[in-house]
Structures are given as structure tokens and as C-alpha cells.
Amino acid sequence: DYFLLHADGLVLRDQHVVATTYVARVEGVDVTEGQAVDEGHTLLKLQSTEILERLADLSTKRAELIAKETDFKAKAESVVQLLPLAERRVSEAVNTIKQFDTLADARLVTSARYQEALRVNYEASSDRVSLLSQREVLQEQLSSLNNALADADDAIAKLKALYSDGIVQSPVSGSIGAIVPSVGNVYRPGEPILSIYSGDPYVLVYLPRRYLFPIY
């Protein structure tokens, strides 16, 4: 139940290449060539100025967004407090105009007083409309700021998870390959840092095609 094929080949295992998506400098190496490692074992300690600068920039922008949010909330609260007063002022101004209309028909009010009442009514209505507009604008701005803050928090969380304080862990259980980086080495995005070989060994053989082989 066996047959033999004589051919050149290689004994291989599944290869997993460890690389980064950012420029990184090796700060520490915790493995050696051929060392057996388990999944999650710490392999390297990296440092990336690029990632740290991104995190600092995102944190600064987040702080700016929070400051704007606080300012808009204060303005929105002022509008909420002033709007009832503006509504009352408009109501009183409208009642005054109605009274002046009655007095004007009876010729009991001067034109100057009537014009002054109209001006007060206009200013009260204008202030009310302005406060209502500010309330709508502030609500939209706060909604946009909340979305921007959520995006900033998500970006910071993902970047921190990607960087993981520079700690690189083994994705699988296996053996470290022949090439192990040295402290101080700098790697570009996607450039292999080291390899881990896992799984059962298998043979990759090279047989000529379109040939018949006698089987004994």
C-alpha cells in the first residue's frame, strides 16, 4: 500500500510573516532563532514616532472639539434661558400694540408714542426670531460636534489597538524563523520583520510534468 517517487523537494511548514503598517524601530527582541512560541507570546517591542505623532494630533483635535462643545452648550443654555423672556416680551409688545390701536382710533395717543410701541414690538419679535435661529444652529452644531467626537474617539481607540504600545505578539503557535531582527533596526510598512513557522511539516517536491513513472 505504498509507492515511492524519487524527486528533489523541500520540507516546509506554514509561514506567518510578522510586519507592521507603519514605520517602526525595534526597541527590544524577546525571541531567538528557532525558539518555540505560543500564540500571544511577546515577540518584539517597537517604537513608532509616526504613530505617536498621530495619537498626539488626534488627542489635540479631540480636546479642541471638547472645548467647542462646552462653548456651544453654554450658548445653547443661554438661549434656553432667554427664550421664555423673549416670548413674554413679544406677547406684552403685541398686547401693547392692540391697546395703542384702540387708543389711536380714539385719537388718545400721539404718533411718536405709537411709533415707539411699534419699534419695541419689532425689536422683541426680532430678538425672538434670532434666539430661535440660534437654538436651531446650535443644535445642529452640537450634533456635528458629537459625531466628530465619536469619530475621534473611534480613531484613537483603533490606533491604540493597532499600536498596542509597540508590543508585537505572535499570531500563532510555532517556531521562530532563521531571521531575527536586531535592536535599532528600522522597518517600513509591510516590510517583513520575522517569520513564524507553524503546523505539521510537509514536503514540497518538484516532479517533471508529462512523464510516466514506473511504480514498483
BELDACOR-V522540 format. One line per field, one symbol per residue. phi: phi as a letter, one per 20 degrees, with the letter a starting at -180 (. if undefined). burial: + if it has 16 or more other ideal C-beta (glycine too) atoms within 10 Angstrom, else -. Layout:
phi: ???
burial: ???
This chain:
phi: .cbddebfaceccfddeebcdbfbdfeacdccgmfecegnffdbcdccfgfffffffffffffffffffffffffffffffefgfffffffffffffffffffffeldcffffffffffffffffffffffffffffffffffffffffffffffffffffffllneddffbercfffdcfdfofdcegnffebccdcnffbdddddfemcedfdd
burial: ---------------+-+-+-+-+-+--+-+-----+---+-++++-+--+--++--+---+--+--++--+--++--+--++--+--++--+--++--+---+----+-------+---+--+--++--+--++--+--++--+--++--+---+------+--+-+-+---+-++--++-----+-----++++++------------------
